[in-house]
């Protein structure tokens, strides 16, 4: 069923502060866990335990395990990303945290353990976010978690040079100097939840002030579409580069945090939530598309030439959950309905493949055409796939990403519709069949989601522990545990407790 795009959400923003003061504005009161919930949670916990044991056996203290060769990789500066990123998931699952906490207390975040530069964004969402969320979830008993988050943030603060409002994306920790290159709005605008929470626990406003000035600067930039800033940005000038607009990678979490910062901190200044609502308006008018086959919903991209690109990605599929959350907070059922439609469109990318898992990128056709930006038309096989499924695969790999299951979690908690629960069950079954590396229980990516026999991607990213397994576990858990009315998830799946109403 097609949804009308004649909707305006801006008028609802004035009610936001009142709405956030209410209890139970996001989650449905009609959630009933199936009888299988205990065994479903146990199945997710088993996935976590098996893949984490592979990490401990082959990669303990390093960032990520490579299960196929029984080794490790350090893409996040060798600070033990899987341990820190997975800590709050372990807390939620009731795991023993003793060894993890002991390791974390020994990390020296003042220097990189690898020659690589340090990503401000990745270090913030994984390390700072993971540490502070675990601090809350363990009853604020372990002050070392705040201390380590502050130690890292004090180094990351060097990304803001002089009076620049936009941080550089990468730093050389040995000299505290930034890598002089362009950045994007996801990296620059998605630090507010973590730095704001750090300010709360250190009584030092400098962290929140740094992150917030960046987010507000982006919100105030002239935009190719109202509310939707261009993807790329120059930290030295604070100006946009080009005019590419997407809800996918490079922009995604900037738009996500416009909403979530407001939910977590309920500021008197509504510029960020106003920008989010304007972005939704613009997206409905320009980017919201339905496929000519199957009538599935997606948000397209908008390129430098102001042409619609009929493309989607696993990364972008967070947007369904984000719109469901925003619609609930704004008491706007129309936005919720669009979010649910977008969630269904993304789930279709899972339901349509032989592995039962969605691809990294895909494309589609809608009433206004099928332009994707590629100079090559779809192949016959891609056209055939589209005619059967309403999208076609453009990059077939899966690297253990969470976004489709993230949106499915929001849909379940917001509606209580059992179909979302059953989709999570199906995902667990698919993972057990395809991404579990049977010789040692580690988790690996897939080269081709529509041909599971095409080989593995030999790496377990830390977000497998932080996001995929957390969202699945919470889908099967008591909805009052980490409720969407009491907690706000950062873009790495780390929940922060919102102030009590």
Protein Blocks (a to p, Z undefined) as FASTA:
>chain_A
ZZdfbdcfklmmmmmmmmmmpghklbcckbccdfklmmmmmmmmmmmmmmmmmmmmmmgo
iabdcfknopaddfegonopmmmmmmmmmmmnopafklmmmmmmmpcfkbcfbfbdcdfk
lmmmmmmmmmmmmmmmnoomammlmmmmmmmmmmmmmmpgcjbfbdcfbdcfklopacdd
dddfklmmmmmmmmmmmmmmnopaklmmmmmmmmmmmmmpccfbghiacfbdcfknopae
hjbdcfbehjlmmmmmmmmmmmmnopablklmmmmmmmmmmmmmmmpccdfehpiacddd
ddfkopacddddfklmmmmmmmmmmmmmnopaklmmmmmmmmmmmmmmmmmpmnopacfb
dcdddfkbjcehiabdcdfklmmmmmmnopacfbfcdehiaklmmmmmmmmmmnopaklm
mmmmmmmmmmmmmmpcfknopacddfblklmknopaddddfklmmmmmmmmmmmmmcfkg
opaklbccdfkopacddddZZ
